[in-house]
Amino acid sequence: MKKVLDFFLYSSIYIAVCALVMSCQTFLLFQLPPHLPLLAFIFCGTLCSYSFHWYFTQPPLTLSEKAEWCFTHKGTHVLLFVAGVAGLGWWGYVLKDFWTWLAFGALMSFIYSAPKIPQRPFVQLKKFIVGKTIFLALAWTYVTVGRPLAVERVQWTTAMELFAINRFFLIYAI
């Protein structure tokens, strides 16, 4: 049972489920019908992004249980990344009318993880990464609030703006 729980928590599946639930909350809070293709895209995108990120993360001097799991299961990250890319391809095609909104989130995800790629142009990005936590909170707010509201093409209200600000500070604090 511990191995199954570790797999769920330490692979990117748990964080992808969190993104899915947070996006569903946006739809429910503003009484919008859940947009299933977008929710599937968000799940696959988060799975892909975090698997990519953890695959390229170098081990710290002292390993936590999660870090140890991540470094001994690099192949799992590759498989989840490939599954995420396949899902992104399929759901991206289904959501082709919203490609601009989707591509912006993909760019944000790549910029966040690019400095971990051990190649010259990407490693040099490390010196430009300022406010990484702020950037991550903005990306999560965009994906879990901005995208759902953009796909539904609703007119933003004060309540939506306040919810987005709330989501930003929730993620920032986490």
C-alpha positions as CSV (number, residue, x, y, z in Angstrom):
1,M,0.0,0.0,0.0
2,K,2.9,2.4,0.8
3,K,4.3,1.9,-2.7
4,V,1.0,2.8,-4.3
5,L,0.6,5.8,-2.0
6,D,4.2,6.9,-2.7
7,F,3.6,6.6,-6.5
8,F,0.4,8.7,-6.2
9,L,1.9,11.4,-4.0
10,Y,5.5,11.6,-5.4
11,S,4.8,11.1,-9.1
12,S,3.1,14.0,-10.9
13,I,-0.3,12.4,-10.6
14,Y,-1.2,14.0,-7.3
15,I,-0.3,17.5,-8.4
16,A,-2.2,17.0,-11.7
17,V,-5.3,15.9,-9.7
18,C,-4.9,19.1,-7.6
19,A,-4.8,21.3,-10.7
20,L,-7.9,19.4,-11.9
21,V,-9.8,19.9,-8.7
22,M,-8.8,23.6,-8.5
23,S,-10.0,24.1,-12.0
24,C,-13.3,22.4,-11.3
25,Q,-13.7,24.7,-8.3
26,T,-13.6,27.7,-10.7
27,F,-16.3,26.2,-12.9
28,L,-18.5,25.4,-9.9
29,L,-18.0,28.6,-8.0
30,F,-19.1,30.7,-11.0
31,Q,-21.9,28.2,-11.9
32,L,-20.4,27.3,-15.2
33,P,-20.7,23.8,-16.7
34,P,-17.4,21.9,-16.3
35,H,-15.6,22.0,-19.6
36,L,-14.4,18.3,-19.8
37,P,-11.9,18.7,-22.6
38,L,-10.2,21.6,-20.9
39,L,-10.1,19.7,-17.6
40,A,-8.5,16.8,-19.3
41,F,-6.0,19.2,-21.0
42,I,-5.1,20.8,-17.6
43,F,-4.6,17.3,-16.1
44,C,-2.4,16.2,-18.9
45,G,-0.5,19.5,-19.0
46,T,0.2,19.4,-15.3
47,L,1.3,15.7,-15.5
48,C,3.6,16.6,-18.4
49,S,5.1,19.7,-16.9
50,Y,5.8,18.3,-13.5
51,S,7.2,15.0,-14.8
52,F,9.5,17.1,-17.1
53,H,10.5,19.3,-14.1
54,W,11.3,16.4,-11.8
55,Y,13.1,14.4,-14.4
56,F,15.7,17.2,-14.8
57,T,15.9,18.2,-11.1
58,Q,19.3,17.4,-9.7
59,P,19.5,15.7,-6.3
60,P,20.2,18.1,-3.3
61,L,22.8,17.2,-0.7
62,T,20.2,15.7,1.7
63,L,17.3,13.8,0.2
64,S,13.8,13.9,1.5
65,E,11.6,10.9,1.0
66,K,10.0,12.5,-2.0
67,A,13.3,13.5,-3.6
68,E,14.7,10.1,-3.1
69,W,11.6,8.5,-4.8
70,C,11.9,11.0,-7.7
71,F,15.6,10.3,-8.3
72,T,15.1,6.5,-8.2
73,H,12.1,6.6,-10.5
74,K,13.3,8.7,-13.4
75,G,11.8,6.2,-15.8
76,T,8.4,6.8,-14.3
77,H,8.8,10.6,-14.9
78,V,9.6,9.8,-18.6
79,L,6.5,7.6,-18.9
80,L,4.2,10.1,-17.3
81,F,5.8,12.9,-19.5
82,V,5.1,10.8,-22.6
83,A,1.5,10.1,-21.4
84,G,1.0,13.8,-20.7
85,V,2.3,14.8,-24.1
86,A,0.0,12.3,-25.8
87,G,-3.0,13.7,-23.8
88,L,-1.9,17.3,-24.6
89,G,-1.8,16.4,-28.3
90,W,-5.2,14.9,-28.3
91,W,-7.0,17.5,-26.1
92,G,-5.0,20.3,-27.7
93,Y,-6.5,19.3,-31.0
94,V,-10.0,19.1,-29.5
95,L,-9.4,22.6,-28.0
96,K,-7.8,24.1,-31.1
97,D,-10.1,27.1,-31.0
98,F,-8.5,28.1,-27.7
99,W,-4.9,27.4,-28.7
100,T,-3.6,30.9,-27.8
101,W,-4.9,30.5,-24.3
102,L,-3.4,27.0,-24.1
103,A,0.0,27.9,-25.6
104,F,0.5,30.7,-23.1
105,G,0.2,28.3,-20.2
106,A,2.6,25.9,-21.9
107,L,5.1,28.6,-22.4
108,M,4.9,29.6,-18.7
109,S,5.4,25.9,-17.7
110,F,8.4,25.6,-20.0
111,I,10.0,28.8,-18.7
112,Y,9.7,27.6,-15.1
113,S,11.5,24.3,-15.8
114,A,13.9,25.3,-18.6
115,P,16.8,26.2,-16.3
116,K,16.8,22.6,-15.1
117,I,17.8,21.3,-18.6
118,P,21.5,20.6,-18.5
119,Q,22.3,22.3,-21.9
120,R,24.1,25.6,-22.3
121,P,21.3,28.0,-23.3
122,F,18.9,26.7,-20.6
123,V,21.4,26.5,-17.7
124,Q,22.2,30.1,-18.3
125,L,18.6,31.0,-17.6
126,K,19.2,30.3,-13.9
127,K,20.7,33.7,-13.4
128,F,17.5,35.3,-14.7
129,I,15.1,33.4,-12.6
130,V,14.0,36.0,-10.1
131,G,10.7,35.7,-8.2
132,K,10.3,32.0,-9.1
133,T,7.6,31.5,-6.5
134,I,5.7,34.5,-7.8
135,F,6.0,33.2,-11.3
136,L,4.7,29.7,-10.2
137,A,1.8,31.3,-8.3
138,L,0.9,33.3,-11.4
139,A,1.1,30.2,-13.6
140,W,-1.2,28.2,-11.3
141,T,-3.7,31.1,-11.1
142,Y,-3.7,31.4,-14.9
143,V,-4.2,27.6,-15.4
144,T,-6.8,27.1,-12.7
145,V,-8.8,30.3,-12.9
146,G,-7.9,32.2,-16.1
147,R,-8.1,29.3,-18.5
148,P,-11.5,28.0,-17.3
149,L,-13.0,31.5,-17.5
150,A,-11.4,32.2,-20.9
151,V,-12.7,29.0,-22.4
152,E,-16.2,29.8,-21.3
153,R,-15.8,33.3,-22.7
154,V,-17.4,34.9,-19.7
155,Q,-17.2,38.6,-18.9
156,W,-14.9,39.0,-15.9
157,T,-16.6,40.3,-12.8
158,T,-15.2,41.7,-9.5
159,A,-16.0,38.4,-7.9
160,M,-13.8,36.6,-10.5
161,E,-11.0,39.1,-10.0
162,L,-11.1,38.6,-6.2
163,F,-11.1,34.9,-6.7
164,A,-8.1,35.0,-8.9
165,I,-6.3,37.2,-6.4
166,N,-7.3,34.8,-3.6
167,R,-6.0,31.8,-5.7
168,F,-2.7,33.6,-6.4
169,F,-2.1,34.2,-2.7
170,L,-3.2,30.7,-1.8
171,I,-0.6,29.2,-4.2
172,Y,2.0,31.7,-3.2
173,A,1.6,30.7,0.5
174,I,1.8,27.0,-0.3
